[in-house]
Amino acid sequence: MARFFLWVFALIVVVAGVLVGVYVWFSRAVVEPGPLKSAATVIVTPGAGTTAIARQLAEAEVLREPLLFELQVRRAKAARSLKPGEYRFEPGISIAAAIDKIVRHDVVAHFVTVPEGLVTAAVMQSGQSKGLVQTLIRKR
């Protein structure tokens, strides 16, 4: 009977050691520099979930493993805080820094100069023709 408890105790120690090792590895993996070699811009669409955002970032080579991004988002309880927008990621950005950028809504700013005296419709038409405006203001 004592041998049985010794085996159970040894198994618990091994499992605990493995779990601690996985946790330490994961904690380091989310803060180490990512694979991105040159700056990349990613557009996160409204309504995109964690999985879709992770896939977009992986396709843009911002991160290697989309699953690590998803796990870190869940671990940080940031899933509902991810915001849509156009994001510019610098080379070597970590998973944690990418999540922080999206949560803070640190989007790319586009500046437009509108000539004085133009009416809203003319500004919107000019913006659409140049690809700056994707939707029109709803008419009431």
Phi, psi and chi 1 to 4 in degrees:
 res  aa     phi    psi   chi1   chi2   chi3   chi4
   1 MET       -  -38.8 -170.2   68.0  153.6      -
   2 ALA   -64.2  -36.3      -      -      -      -
   3 ARG   -63.9  -39.2  -89.9 -159.1  148.2  137.8
   4 PHE   -60.3  -47.9  173.9   73.2      -      -
   5 PHE   -65.7  -33.1  -73.5  118.8      -      -
   6 LEU   -65.3  -42.4 -174.6   60.7      -      -
   7 TRP   -65.1  -42.7  -81.8  104.9      -      -
   8 VAL   -61.7  -44.6  169.6      -      -      -
   9 PHE   -62.3  -42.3  178.9   72.0      -      -
  10 ALA   -63.7  -40.9      -      -      -      -
  11 LEU   -63.2  -42.8 -178.8   63.8      -      -
  12 ILE   -62.6  -41.5  -69.9  171.4      -      -
  13 VAL   -64.2  -42.9  168.7      -      -      -
  14 VAL   -65.0  -46.3  168.4      -      -      -
  15 VAL   -62.4  -43.0  168.6      -      -      -
  16 ALA   -62.1  -40.5      -      -      -      -
  17 GLY   -63.2  -42.0      -      -      -      -
  18 VAL   -64.0  -44.9  168.2      -      -      -
  19 LEU   -61.9  -41.7  -69.5  176.0      -      -
  20 VAL   -63.9  -42.2  167.1      -      -      -
  21 GLY   -61.8  -43.3      -      -      -      -
  22 VAL   -63.9  -42.3  167.7      -      -      -
  23 TYR   -62.6  -44.5 -179.0   79.5      -      -
  24 VAL   -64.7  -44.0  168.6      -      -      -
  25 TRP   -60.4  -46.2  170.2   82.0      -      -
  26 PHE   -62.5  -43.6  178.3   76.9      -      -
  27 SER   -60.8  -36.0  -63.6      -      -      -
  28 ARG   -77.0  -36.9  -72.3 -175.9 -179.3  167.7
  29 ALA   -64.2  -32.6      -      -      -      -
  30 VAL   -81.4  -12.2  -63.1      -      -      -
  31 VAL  -110.4   -7.1  -65.6      -      -      -
  32 GLU   -77.3  155.0   71.3 -177.1   13.6      -
  33 PRO   -58.4  142.5  -22.5   31.7      -      -
  34 GLY   -85.5 -179.1      -      -      -      -
  35 PRO   -81.8   -5.8   31.8  -36.0      -      -
  36 LEU   -62.6  123.6 -168.7   59.5      -      -
  37 LYS   -92.3  -34.3  -59.5  -73.4 -175.2 -136.1
  38 SER  -135.5  157.6   60.5      -      -      -
  39 ALA   -54.9  142.5      -      -      -      -
  40 ALA  -135.3  147.4      -      -      -      -
  41 THR  -111.8  131.6  -58.5      -      -      -
  42 VAL  -126.2  133.4  175.5      -      -      -
  43 ILE  -101.8  115.0  -62.0  174.7      -      -
  44 VAL   -91.8  118.0  175.5      -      -      -
  45 THR   -80.9  151.6   57.0      -      -      -
  46 PRO   -59.2  137.7  -23.2   32.8      -      -
  47 GLY    85.5   -2.4      -      -      -      -
  48 ALA   -69.4  131.5      -      -      -      -
  49 GLY   -84.6  178.1      -      -      -      -
  50 THR   -59.1  -41.9  -54.4      -      -      -
  51 THR   -64.6  -43.3  -56.3      -      -      -
  52 ALA   -65.6  -41.2      -      -      -      -
  53 ILE   -64.8  -43.5  -64.5  170.7      -      -
  54 ALA   -60.5  -41.5      -      -      -      -
  55 ARG   -64.2  -43.1 -165.9  174.6  -35.0  113.2
  56 GLN   -61.2  -44.4  -79.4 -177.3  -68.0      -
  57 LEU   -65.6  -36.7  -66.1  175.0      -      -
  58 ALA   -68.1  -40.2      -      -      -      -
  59 GLU   -64.2  -33.2  -72.2  170.6    2.6      -
  60 ALA   -84.8    2.9      -      -      -      -
  61 GLU    63.6   26.1  -63.1 -179.8   -0.9      -
  62 VAL   -73.9  -32.7  174.3      -      -      -
  63 LEU  -139.8  157.1   47.9   96.0      -      -
  64 ARG   -83.3  -47.7  -75.0 -178.4 -162.9   89.0
  65 GLU  -116.5  108.9  -88.6  -56.7  -44.6      -
  66 PRO   -58.8  -31.6  -18.8   26.7      -      -
  67 LEU   -62.7  -38.3 -178.9   60.6      -      -
  68 LEU   -63.2  -39.3  -68.7  178.6      -      -
  69 PHE   -60.7  -48.4  177.4   87.8      -      -
  70 GLU   -62.1  -43.3  -68.4 -178.8   60.6      -
  71 LEU   -64.1  -40.7  -69.0  173.1      -      -
  72 GLN   -68.0  -37.0  177.8   60.6   16.8      -
  73 VAL   -61.7  -44.3  165.8      -      -      -
  74 ARG   -66.8  -41.7  -71.4 -165.0  177.7   99.9
  75 ARG   -62.1  -38.7  179.2  177.6  157.9 -148.0
  76 ALA   -85.2   -1.9      -      -      -      -
  77 LYS    53.9   45.5  -64.8 -178.6  174.4   84.9
  78 ALA  -109.8    6.8      -      -      -      -
  79 ALA   -57.4  -41.5      -      -      -      -
  80 ARG   -81.1   -8.7  -67.0 -172.3  170.3  -95.3
  81 SER   -96.3   -5.4  -58.6      -      -      -
  82 LEU   -71.9  127.4  -60.5  175.8      -      -
  83 LYS  -114.3  144.5  -62.5  175.8  178.7   73.9
  84 PRO   -72.3  158.0   26.4  -32.7      -      -
  85 GLY   154.3 -177.6      -      -      -      -
  86 GLU  -102.6  117.2 -178.3  177.5   -8.8      -
  87 TYR  -115.3  138.1  -63.5   93.7      -      -
  88 ARG  -107.1  122.9  179.2  178.9  169.7   82.2
  89 PHE  -108.0  130.1  -63.6   98.0      -      -
  90 GLU   -81.7  157.4  -62.2  -56.7  -40.7      -
  91 PRO   -57.0  139.5  -23.5   31.9      -      -
  92 GLY    75.6   11.7      -      -      -      -
  93 ILE   -64.0  138.5 -170.1  167.4      -      -
  94 SER   -82.7  167.4   69.4      -      -      -
  95 ILE   -62.5  -44.8  -68.0  172.4      -      -
  96 ALA   -62.6  -40.4      -      -      -      -
  97 ALA   -68.8  -36.2      -      -      -      -
  98 ALA   -65.2  -42.7      -      -      -      -
  99 ILE   -63.0  -44.1  -68.0  169.0      -      -
 100 ASP   -60.3  -41.4 -176.4   55.0      -      -
 101 LYS   -61.3  -42.8 -179.0 -179.6  -91.7  -71.5
 102 ILE   -72.1  -37.7  -63.4  171.3      -      -
 103 VAL   -67.0  -40.9  167.2      -      -      -
 104 ARG   -75.2   -9.8  -74.5 -174.9  -65.5  110.6
 105 HIS    61.4   45.4 -156.4 -132.8      -      -
 106 ASP   -83.2   74.9 -175.3    9.7      -      -
 107 VAL   -89.0  165.3  -66.3      -      -      -
 108 VAL   -73.2  131.3  175.0      -      -      -
 109 ALA   -95.4  132.9      -      -      -      -
 110 HIS  -113.5  126.0  -66.8  -81.5      -      -
 111 PHE  -104.8  135.5  -62.9   95.9      -      -
 112 VAL  -129.4  134.2  178.6      -      -      -
 113 THR  -100.3  123.5  -57.1      -      -      -
 114 VAL  -105.9  123.8  177.3      -      -      -
 115 PRO   -60.8  140.8  -20.3   30.1      -      -
 116 GLU   -62.9  138.9 -170.2  174.7  -20.0      -
 117 GLY    96.3   -8.3      -      -      -      -
 118 LEU   -75.1  141.9  -76.5 -176.9      -      -
 119 VAL   -84.4  162.4  -65.3      -      -      -
 120 THR   -54.8  -42.8  -56.2      -      -      -
 121 ALA   -60.7  -40.4      -      -      -      -
 122 ALA   -68.3  -38.5      -      -      -      -
 123 VAL   -64.8  -45.0  172.2      -      -      -
 124 MET   -63.3  -42.0  -64.7  -61.7  -75.7      -
 125 GLN   -65.2  -43.0 -176.7  178.1   10.9      -
 126 SER   -63.2  -42.5  173.9      -      -      -
 127 GLY   -64.2  -39.4      -      -      -      -
 128 GLN   -67.4  -39.9  -81.7 -173.3  -38.8      -
 129 SER   -66.8  -25.5   68.2      -      -      -
 130 LYS   -97.0    2.7  -67.8 -178.9  172.9   70.2
 131 GLY    78.7   16.2      -      -      -      -
 132 LEU   -90.8  -27.8  -64.0  173.8      -      -
 133 VAL  -112.3  123.3  179.2      -      -      -
 134 GLN   -96.3  -27.1  -66.2  177.1   -7.7      -
 135 THR  -133.8  150.7   59.2      -      -      -
 136 LEU   -86.9  155.7  -69.1  171.7      -      -
 137 ILE   -69.3  132.7  -61.8  173.9      -      -
 138 ARG   -65.1  135.7  -77.9 -166.6  -55.1 -120.2
 139 LYS   -82.1  140.9  -65.2 -177.2 -179.2  179.1
 140 ARG   -90.2      -  -64.4  177.9 -170.5 -148.3
